[in-house]
Amino acid sequence: MATVEEKTKSKPPVYQESSQYRHWRFSPEQIWDIRRSRTTSAVDRVRKNVQEDMVTNQRHVPENTQYLTVDEEMALCRFYEKQLQGICKHLKFTEMVMATAVIYMKRFFLYNTAMDYHPKDVLLTCLFLATKSESERISIDEFGKSLQLPSTKSILNLEFTVSQGLKFEYYVHHPYRPAYGFFLDMQAMDKKLLKETYAKVPGVIGDMLLTDLPLIYQPSQLGLAAFLIAGKDNGFATQVQSYIEKRFPQNTKDLLDIAEKVAETIQKTMAVTPEQAKEIDYRLRICTNPAKNPESAL
């Protein structure tokens, strides 16, 4: 019979048993292949529906209508993910709620298109679902009132659709928890610099959430990378590197390489301006799938 120690050693880490580990990890190439396939099929389908809607409702749509590209869909979603972070901060929701809501949006729009579901509508449903998942305990009436919404009907109407897009897998592992674990494990280091660095870590993780990084790397890898990035200016990154070498001697090179790639990704990710989002949004009104519009005969 196996001892408790042997059972513990043979049992995989909790994260590796999660649905996130099994179903929501991709290489950058896989992510872009999925997006290209999604957008290509969406444009073909929406174009056909728009033409049918023109005949049925005698609506005129310019022949040279430009449907959204993969990059434009991604930019629009990223703009609304940033808005979502601002909403969570304004409503004093926890970082866990914010991170879960943002990752819900990423998961949903990986396989679904903005030409079917507007990110602004999906955003609110993702946030409401995240409050449930993270036990924030707020009723739909309170939720609508806090956001000064005239109606919460669209949020409830999209709940099942968004849940389908999430494969009904609601629990999210994000970098905040492992980052706090590393903070506790680093207590033997320079406490002043540690606290100073850890104060910047949430901001770094917030930047990570606006990229594809949560779909590529494990939360613990991102949490450790956040310390290296946050500690660059005050020199604490050197101590973090020493910590990694001692704590993870077999994986040191991989972890440092990941941190470097993470830093490069954050640096290369440009903020989407309101003007850019407005221009994409304007075109989206013309090329939105009429089959998803309750007022359309389709």
HULINDA-V534435 format. One line per field, one symbol per residue. ss: DSSP state (@ for helix, = for strand, . for the rest). burial: I if it has 9 or more other ideal C-beta (glycine too) atoms within 8 Angstrom, else O. A space follows every 10 residues. Layout:
BEGIN
ss->???
burial->???
END
This chain:
BEGIN
ss->...@@@@@@@ ...@@@@.@@ @@@....@@@ @@@@@@@@@@ @@@@@@@@@@ @@@@@@@... .........@ @@@@@@@@@@ @@@@@@@@@@ ....@@@@@@ @@@@@@@@@@ @.......@@ @@@@@@@@@@ @@@......@ @@@@@@.... ..@@@@@@@@ @@@@@..... ....@@@@@@ @@@@@..... @@@@@@@@@@ @@@@@@@@.. ..@@@@..@@ @@@@@@@@@@ .....@@@@@ @@@@@@@... .@@@@@@@@@ @@@@@@@@.. ...@@@@@@@ @@@@@@...@ @@......
burial->OOOOOOIOOO OOOOIOOIII IOOIIIOOOO IIOIIIOIIO OIIOIIIOII IIIIOIIOOO IOOOIOIIOI OIIIIIIIII IIIIIOIIIO OOIOOIIIII IIIIIIIIII OIIIIIIOIO IIIIIIIIII IIIIOIOOOI OOIIOOIOIO OIOIIOOIIO IIIOIIOOII OIIIIIIIIO IIIOOIOOIO OOIIOIIIOI IIOIIIIIII IIIIIIIOII IIIIIIIIII IOOOOIIOII IOIIIOOOOO OIOOIIOIIO OIIOIIOOIO OIOOOIIOOI IOIIOIIIII OOIOOIOI
END
